[in-house]
Amino acid sequence: MLYPIFYDSFWHSSVHTHWLPARLYQGFADFGAAGEIRESLEGALRADKAAGELAHLNQPASTRGFERPFGWG
């Protein structure tokens, strides 16, 4: 898997889908879904997955096909 943390859509969009719950958790850690958010982020934001992201990003830009603007589909 090329993006072990940020998967299921364009990389940039998936980063945002992780950022929003993290901000909610940071600002409102006592609300009902806080436990689920924490569990999800802890499962996704792990050192081994970050290493996979970095390995892909460290490839030459010409070979990785990193991200395309929306509308190129």
C-alpha positions in Angstrom: 0.0 0.0 0.0 1.5 3.3 -1.0 -0.2 5.4 1.7 -0.6 3.3 4.8 -1.9 6.2 6.9 -3.7 8.4 4.4 -5.7 6.1 2.1 -9.1 5.8 0.5 -9.0 9.0 -1.6 -6.5 11.5 -3.0 -3.7 11.9 -0.4 -4.5 15.6 0.3 -8.3 14.8 1.0 -7.4 11.9 3.2 -5.1 14.1 5.3 -8.0 16.4 5.9 -10.2 13.5 7.0 -7.7 12.8 9.7 -7.0 16.4 10.6 -10.7 17.3 11.4 -11.3 14.6 14.0 -7.9 15.3 15.5 -8.9 18.9 15.9 -12.3 18.0 17.4 -10.5 15.6 19.8 -8.0 18.3 20.8 -10.7 20.9 21.5 -13.5 18.7 22.8 -11.9 15.6 24.4 -14.9 15.1 26.6 -17.6 14.7 24.0 -19.2 11.4 23.1 -17.2 10.3 20.1 -13.8 11.2 21.6 -12.9 7.6 22.4 -13.7 6.4 18.9 -11.6 9.3 17.4 -8.7 8.5 19.7 -8.8 4.8 18.8 -9.0 5.5 15.1 -6.1 8.0 15.1 -3.9 5.7 17.3 -4.5 2.9 14.8 -3.7 5.1 11.8 -0.9 7.3 13.1 1.7 4.7 14.0 5.5 4.8 13.4 5.5 1.8 11.0 2.8 3.4 8.8 4.6 6.7 8.9 7.7 4.9 7.7 5.7 3.6 4.7 4.5 7.1 3.9 8.0 8.5 4.1 9.5 5.7 1.9 7.0 6.5 -0.8 7.5 10.3 -0.5 11.3 9.9 -0.7 11.1 8.4 -4.2 12.0 10.7 -7.0 9.0 12.9 -7.9 9.0 11.6 -11.5 8.3 8.0 -10.4 5.9 8.4 -7.5 2.8 10.1 -9.1 2.2 11.7 -5.8 -1.0 13.7 -6.2 -3.1 15.1 -9.0 -5.4 18.1 -8.7 -9.1 17.4 -8.5 -10.8 17.0 -11.9 -8.0 14.9 -13.4 -10.0 11.7 -12.9 
